[in-house]
Amino acid sequence: MKLNTLKVSLGLVLATLCFSMFTLPAQAQAVLRVSAIPDESPTELQRKFLPLGEYLSKETGMKVEFTPVTDYAAVVEALATNKIDMAWLGGFTYIQAKIRTNGAVKPIIQRLEDEKFTSKFIIPEASSAKTLTDLKGKTFAFGSPSSTSGHLMPRFYLMKAGINPDKDFKSIAFSGAHDATVAFVASGKADAGALNASVWDKLSDAKNPNTEKVKVLYTTPPYHDYNWTVRGGLDAAVTKKISDAFLKLNANDPAQKELMDLQRASKYIPTKSSNYDEIEKAAIGAGLIK
């Protein structure tokens, strides 16, 4: 009787140990996989991200790996298939990611500047165009097809001005990136183009030779744009660490200001999906999504 009781007790102990082995908390995430839409040259994106990646690694305790991609669609797919944990997206790319993942992705952080973002329409310095309607019959350069500030919003405001880009321009080109659009117009590959205000200001401040060959024709009204978006299912504690790290950045700290200047950010603030409802409406109105 005692032997049987001992066997039962040992069996319960072993069962408890086995159950405990399989119910231990999952190991904390060790690597944060990050990417970004390729709205500038690959070398520029890498240069901008390096100090930010080092900062996020220090603040979160995770190794941060940056994976460049060749096009906007690749970032959306990487988020949807959990190949990356977080991405720097434009407003339109976020909407595409939201649709692709049935709302699983979550925008968490944006720059203060992204609350009132704008696009610039540029023309050659010698151009006589005075308004957007003067561009009818011209050749035009957008950035990437999935760019908010380099395609969607410029297309939206062209349509509001009575221009159907697909019918009223002589031809349309997609340069692939904002800095490339400036080069297109400066070199005569296009009679006009559109890019985001942030890249335009950066190139102008650096006295990029191409900016001296073109001028701004029109600046759009403001809209929400860029954000940092995390994949669906990312651990809430990890998401909070990331958000807290961005919110701690202070432009009054010389070391942090250098990092923030690279991102052209004066401050980081929380964001949410509803901030991009107007972008989604614009995309539907422009016929870019259904």
N, C-alpha and C positions, 0 to 999 in steps of 0.2 A: 504494500500500500504506500509506504513511504517512498519507495523507488519510483513508483508511478507518479507520485506527487512531485518528486524531484524532476522527472522527465518533463512534466507539464510546465513546471516553473522555468526550466532551462529553455523550453520551446518558446515560452512567452517572452523571455529576455531576448532571445535571438531574433524573434519576430519584431520586437520593439526596436532593436538595433538596426535591422534591415530597413524598417520603415523610416527611421530617422535618417539613414544614409540617403534615401531617395527624396526626402522632404526638406533637406537643408536649403537655406536661401541660395539663389543663383549667385554665381560669382559676379562681383561688380564689373560693369563695363570698363575695359582697359583702354580701348581705342575709340576716338571720336573721328569718324570719317566725314570729311567735308568737301564740298565742291561749290562751283559758282557758274552762273551763266557766262559764256565767253563774249562779253560785250566790249572787251578791249583785247589787245594782243596778249598771247599766252605769257610772254615775259613780263608784261606789266601786271597781269593778274598775280603771278607768282611773287613779284616784288612787293605788291600791296599786301598779300596775305601772310608773308613770312613772319613779320613781327606780331600780327594778330594771332596767328597760330601758336606762337610761343607764349603769348599772354594767356590764351584760353587753356593751354596745357598746364600752365602754372596755377591758374585759378580753379580748374576742374579736377586736377590730379590725373588726367587722362593724356595719353599720347594722342596728338592731333595730326592726322594725315590728310593732306590736301590732294585731291585728284582732279586734274584739269580734264575738260571734255572738249570735244570738237564743235558741238552745236547745242542749242538750247534744248532740243528734244531729248538729248542724252541725259541732261540733268533731271528732267521730269521722270524719265524712265528709271533712272538710278534711285530716285526717292521712292517711286512706286514699288520697286522690287527689293527695297531694303539694302541696296548696295552701298548707299551712303546714309548718314544719320542727319545731316543738315546741309542746307544749300543757300547761297545768296541768290535770290530770285528777283526778277522784276515783277510788277503787279500782274501783268498778263501771264507770265510764266507760272506765277502762283495759281492763277485761275485755271490754267491748263493742268497743273498738278492736282488741284482740288477735284477737278472733273475726273482725271485719270484714276484717282484713288478713292472716289466716292466720298470725298470730304475728310479722308483720314489724315492728310498732312495738316500742319498747324503753323501759321506765321506767328512768331513770338517777339521779334525785336526789329525795330527800324531806326534809322537815323532821324533826328528831328527834321532834317531837310526833306525827308521823304513824305512828310505830311503835306507839303506844298511843292511838289516837283513840277518841272516844266520841260518842254521840248523847244528847241530852237530850229527855225527854218533858215538855211543859209543859202546865199547866192554868190557868184563871183563879184569881186570888188567893182568891176566895170559894168555890172548888170544894171539895166534901167528899171527893173521890176520894182514896184512900190507896194503891191498887195499880193495876197495869195492868188487871186484871180488872174494876175498877170503871168502866172506860171503855166497857164493852159497852153498846150502845144509844145512844152519844153520836155527835156529829158530830166528824170528825177531819180534820186538815190535814197532809198530807205536803208536802215541797218540790217538787222536780222529779221526774218518774217515773224518771229515770236517775240520781238522786242516791244516792250510797252512804250518807251519813250522814243524809240527809233523807227517804229512802224505803226503800232495800233493807234496811239493818240495823235500822231501827225495825220494818219489816214482819216481818223474821226473828225479832226478839225478842218481838213481839206474838204470833206463831204459837207460839213456845216457851212463852208464858204461856197458851196455849189460846184465843187470840183469832184468828178468821179475819176480817181487816179487810174483806173483800168481803161478808161475811155478818153479822158481829156489830156493825158500826157502822151508825148510822142513815144516814149518808152520808159520803163521802170527797171531799175537795177537794185539789187540787194548787196550792199557792200560787205555785210557780215559783222561789222562792229562800228561803234560811234566814231572812233578816230579814223577809221578807213573811209567813212562818209565824207569827212572833211577833206581827206586826200582826193577823193573822187571829184568833188566840186572844184577844189583848188587846181587840179590837173586838167580840168575840162572834160572829164569822163561823164559828167552830169552837169546840167544847167542849174540845178538846185538840189538840196537835200535836207534831211532832218536828223537831228541827234539830240541826246539829252543835255540839259543845261550844265550838269556837273562836269561832264567830259569837256564840253565847250569851254567852261571857265578854267579847267585845269590846263588845257592846251593853250588858251590865251595867256594865262598867268605865266606859263613857261616860255612864252613867245615862240611857240611852234611856228615854223616858216609857213605852213599851210594856212594858219589862221590869218596871216597877213595878206593872203590872196583872196579872202572871202569876207563877207559881212553878214550880219543877222538881218533877215527880212521881217521875221515875225516870231514872237514868243507866245506859246499857248497859255491859256488859263491854267492854274495849278490843279494837280491831282495827286492821289496817293501812288507811290511807286515802290521802290525797292524794299525788300525785307529779308530777314533770316528766317527760313522755314525748316521745321524738323519733320522727320518722317513719322508716319503713323506707328503707334506702338512704342515709341522711344520712352524709356523709363522716365517717370515724372520727376524723380530726384535728379536725373541727368539734365533734363530740360530746365529745371530750376537753377542748377549750377551754371548752365550756359547763360540764362537770362540774367542772373545775378552778376555774372562776370561782365557782361556788356553794360549793365546799369551802373556798375561801379566806376567805369571809365570816366575820368575827369580831365577836361581840357586845361585846367589850371595846373595840373601836374605835368611838368616839362617832358618827362619820359612818355607819359600817356598821350600828351598832345601830339607828339611826333607820330605815334601809332594812328591816332585819330585823323591827323592831317592826311595821311596816306589814304584813308577811307573817305576823306572829305566830309567828316562828321564833326559837328560841334557838340553833339550830345546824342545818347541812345535812349530810346523810350520804348515801352511795350506797344505791341500792335495786336490786331485781331482780324479775323476773316472778314467781318462786315465792313472794314475799312476799304475793301476792294470790290464792293458791290457795284460801284460806279464804273470800275474798270471792266467788270463782267458785262454790264449793260452796254458800254462802248464797244466791246468786242462783238456783241450780238448785233448792235446797230451797224457796225462796219462789215458785217457778214463773215467775220473770222471764226466765230463759233456759232453753233445753233442752240 
